[in-house]
Amino acid sequence: MQNKIDPQKLEKIIGYSFKNKKLLTEALTHSSYSNELLQRNIDSVSNERLEFLGDSVLEIISTTYLYRNFPSVPEGELTKLRSEVICTDALAGYAGDISLGNFLFLGKGEKKGGGQNKASTLENAFEALLGAIYLDSGCSLDSVGKFALPFIASKAKTASVDSKDYKSELQQIVQQTPGEKLSYEVTDRQGPDNDPTFTVTAMLNSNIIGTGVGHSKRKAEQEAAKDALKFFRKD
């Protein structure tokens, strides 16, 4: 492992002590570091699978929190609010609050390039950490929520409920015409695995009505929907 990184210090910061320390190490292991170890025939697993799990856990706990604490806010506005409290910038900010970047195991090139400060890397690591807590706690949403919900609650208080969720706005327009099918397709992915750039097209049936680019699929889809809305506002 890299020198000067002590995952146990992170446990003190987040207020959660792992029973399975390997899960914590995995959550902090960037693919660039894992690949370097594998090239030296040293077993290593990156945090990508935990990120996948943590993303789903984050969605359910944030959705439940907003549903319970914003009883007068309609579904459409709740969707917008959720997008704001778990977007890339928000998650990177939460990661920054616990100095998560300082605890990441990064490959030499990634570390030299300032990978510990990249929003996409911090977002992914934060989600991986949630996935690790979820598994280590016996799949307890309460344990994950105890750590993550203070961030979400704080962000929700300052977030604009009417913030733009272009996907929801576009969906509402499309639904006005029965039989129309709206979908999103990733048409291109460039850049390294740790900092990809996605190109997404918004499709109405088989027709392209918008294109968007972003460092996450979620962001690219929002940008594609924003572009597609111009199609309906030509008049």
Steps between C-alpha positions, in 0.01 A plus 500: 500500500595860457677670784333753729147370442327369811142390427432471874524880526216518252292273724533755778394780268190322371407351836484143375738217586520221244484142616643395163791736435542357150174663399630839605825448311306392193281811519811717500680318218486683170520293184833660407658368820336161470631465145854580614484225763355249256784570260733396782295183553358632826131435555296817517139605449402855407203685647293487179265220613444664838428825318232321299340374821540829685329693222181294547518522880543876478194535280271309733611674820487846342159429345361375832639800686353753258164320494475510878634851558339690213137379526352797315737484202352325192669204331646698213666751730627223726671346198670832427605539862643150511701570186652804666597330827666197335649656187874473425583840650303425815662161557846640430423768757398242761822311428694822544339558838658178630827550306431174318748579223785483751418136576475367144746248364591641160737389226815707459378674188157566643645640820743720311210633293308605809252214488419543868331830414300393193127533551420174321760310703369640828140429400583140419700451819221644714249261344745212547535591866122485538497159333771377736313621809183335370667160461705523818192586708306200375319697229368757747356810336487660845878470537558662163243767575661586834812598308357639175173667594655797686663602170177453305292682761734797502506520122121465475449799730696729269406339169251667272197275476419638158852431369508382143450131436493498122428127475182530705390807306556324169322187621193703596483651151541165326231337713245745363505300175394136555724239342815712488811334648783702651836333560868585547793329332873530569656558158857570602735467794845657502779555749648272764286273715553721803379817325281409202297734282166367378298610199130417526218547250137553593280289275133554426394168353781450243584870453785688665363816660791601722863436585689557823851456637606449861749329731225265619212334317259682729643841407516417128135389504398828664690694236339294223155570644581871524600499134188304405272755665608747231333267249163556667549874540571584138169673472 
